Amino acid sequence: MKGKVLVIGLGLIGGSIALAIKKEHPNADIIGYDINLQQAKLAKSLKVIDEFCEEYDTEAKHADFIVISVPVMQANEVLKRLSKLTFTKPQVVITDVGSTKNSITTLASTLFPQDNVTFIGGHPMAGSHKSGVIAAKSHLFENAFYVLTPFKEEANPKEIALTKMWLAGTKANFITMSAAEHDLVAGVISHFPHVVAAGLVHQAEDMQSVNPFVSRLAAGGFRDITRIASSNPTMWKDILIHNKETILSLLNQWMEQMEVVRDHLSQNNEAFLLEYFSKAKEFRDGLPVKAKGAIPSFYDLYVDVPDYPGIISEITGILAKEKISITNIRIMETREEIYGVLRLSFQSEDDRQSAEICLRKYTMYETYIV
């Protein structure tokens, strides 16, 4: 496809979308804007975009496709600013990448009465634990679900198709649903789990004042299940405010469920507890293993290693020799009956599998996936 694409916000998501569009549509002219001018200049030097602009109004007027890739609170303000412009192209599609959709989709329905401008909400359900345009990859969304939320699906079939064409390079699996449906689903599988993870961390912090061993022993599994509590606090505050009604409903359901568990536990109801954990295990074990979801996957490999000087350099040296990149490495000390566990994190499932094969080939150390 030919035309002008404007990407507003050149972080990991905006940069990755720009790269995907550039790869699929080499004849398109991709312009980028970021509130941080140095980030925009870096995006150009990395060839993520063709050019950058210091103000996006003029470029937006002549754009065919506009991607708003900024935090959810700012996205509404960008949309309002765009609504005041006069667009010159016969058909303009504006989309965003926010993880809440009802607020911005409803707002957009009131802002663009022009026949040639259409807003199609978007949420690519994939990401990374890295940030910034330097971490952008054209294949970041490959095989991930990419939700599109038009205000009225039956009224925008052409624009939905056009959005998918522009974003074809992401190689994502596109799903169209209402904004309300999206916010409910995202609330269950992404937003609410962040609340729970933060709650678990707060509970551990409170207990730390009672027993100092809490923080010392809060490694291993506890650190893993609460990893998402390390996400950007401002971003998650904004997401919860934008998806307030869904989160409040889920909180009420959660508290009711916990009260049931508490009551059965107080009565020593072993049959209920066994069924409770069995059903949870059954559902969890049936979830897709390799599919990308709303929460970025952790591609971790655990290695049982003896405790002697140079063990880490030995492991990393073997992987470096095979050109397998590690994104993170951590020694986990709190394990029973073994010297130590090395947790290696990778960018993809393929890298993790390659590392597992490599270490089994060159070492005698046991490797496993939790």
Disulfide bonds with the S-S distance in Angstrom:
none
